[in-house]
Amino acid sequence: MDLKLSPLTMPTSVRPGAGVRPGATAGVADSGGGFSGALKSALNSVSAAQNESTRLQQEVQMENPSVSLEQTMVAIQKAQIGFTATLHVRNRMVQAYTDIMNMQV
């Protein structure tokens, strides 16, 4: 499971000092996914880790000799760490949204 996010680059239409062309739309669609794409791929990775740990747990319970208990426990821990990290990111995003909505203009 790889939870590293690749560095994002700003499209030229939204870089400071670059100026925006008339009629051009600047946004996430221009950057090839941007933050939403990175978040979606991280969530898919966490989901895949949880599915893998569930599968390994079932294999151990069915006494499959090709699946070790150690391998299963490592997969469970990876899934748990990924879920905890995702939960913290979600909580930070909700807090940031709440802070922005409570700002006085």
N, C-alpha and C positions, 0 to 999 in steps of 0.2 A: 504494500500500500504506500503510495507516494503522495503526500499531502503538500508538497512544495508547489508554490504558485510561481509561474513564470513571470518575469518582469514585463510590465505593460508599458507601451509607448503611446504618447499622446498623438492623435492625428494632427496633421499640419493645420487643419482648419480650426483647431481649438488651442493651439499653442499660444502663449502670451506673446503679443507683438507680431504675430503672423498675419492677423487680419482675416476676416471671413469673406469669402466670395459671395456676391449677391445671389440669392437663390440656392445656395448650398446648405445642406442640412448637416449640422455638427451633432454627433451623439455617439451612442454606444454602437450603433450599426456600422459606423465608419471604422471602428477599431477592431473589427473581427470578433466581437464578443465582449471584450473588455471585462469589467468586473463581474457582470452577470454570467459570462461564459466560464470564468475561473471558478466562481462559486458553484455553478452547476456541475462542473467536472469534479470539484472537491466533494460535493454531496454524492455524486455517483460513485466515487471511490470509496467513501465511507459505507454506502449501501452495499457495494460489492464485498467489502470486507466483512460486513455483518452476515451477508448471505453465505459467504465461504465458511465463516465460523459455525453457522447453523448446520451447514452440510457436514462439516467435520465432526460436530457433536453427534449428529445422527449416525455417522459411520462408526464412531467409537462405541455408541450404544448398541449397534448391531454387530459389534465385535469383528469389524473388518480388520484383518491382519496387516493390511498395507497402510493403515492410518495409525500413527502413534499418538499416545496421550499427550506427549510433549508438544507435538506439532499442533494439536488441537488447542492446548492451553495458550500457546503463543498466538494463534489466530484469534482466540477469544480476547486476549489482552490488546491486540492491535485494534480489534473492532471497538472495544471499550474506550481506548484512548482516542480513537477517531471520533466516536460519538461525543465524548466529553469535550473535545476541542470544538466540534460543531456546535454544541450547546453553548459554549462560551462565546463563540462568534455571534451566534444568534442573539444572545443576551446583550452583547456590546452594540450590535446593530439596532436593537430595540431601544437601548438607552440613548444612542446617538440620535435616533429619530425623535424620541421624546424631548431631548434637549433642544433640538432644532425647532420643534413645534412650540416649545415654551419660550423661545426667544422673542423679545419685543422688537418690533420694527420701528 
